[in-house]
Amino acid sequence: MFAPLPPPSDPRAVEGASLPSRARRAVAQRRLADASLTLLLVWAGASFVFEARGAQHDRLSGTLYQPTSAYWRLGSRPPQRLQRCLQSVDALLGEGEPVLLWDPGNDFFRWRWAAYFLPHREVVQAGASAPPGSVVVASSRSAPAGARRVGGEPWCGLYRLP
């Protein structure tokens, strides 16, 4: 594996003298790589245990974890529900009319998801400062107080603010 060292009188002996320092450097790099991989493995294991214990706690307490829209993934139920809602309302809005998304929690990521699902429209977050008479998109659970539904599905639609 290693070539034998040249005799000391050989001019190449100076070059061969640095071989042990190269070997030490290689051993140090190997130890650093091993330590890094060990730390990565410990971190992954600790993260798995943390998530598993949280899931077990939620299951035992009888509540399910409801992630915010920051943790939504394409194909999961919350974004699909928002997409169906926006598609049903999109046809009811006029050409070029912006979508006022009613979100009492002012969730930045919900607004981003709505903008993703309606790339041809301007999506604006509507809140308590929205002018009276505005038409907003909201789910039936988060509909503005006193607003009446003017279109869409019973679970999600257009609401006119009082």
KAFENKA-V300071 format. One record per run of one state. SS is the DSSP state (A for helix, B for strand, O for the rest). FROM is the first residue (numbers start at 0). TO is the last residue. Records with the same first field share a line. If there is no record, write none. Layout:
SS = FROM-TO + FROM-TO
This chain:
O = 0-11 + 17-17 + 61-67 + 71-75 + 90-97 + 102-106 + 117-121 + 126-133 + 139-146 + 152-154 + 160-161
A = 12-16 + 18-60 + 68-70 + 76-89 + 107-116
B = 98-101 + 122-125 + 134-138 + 147-151 + 155-159
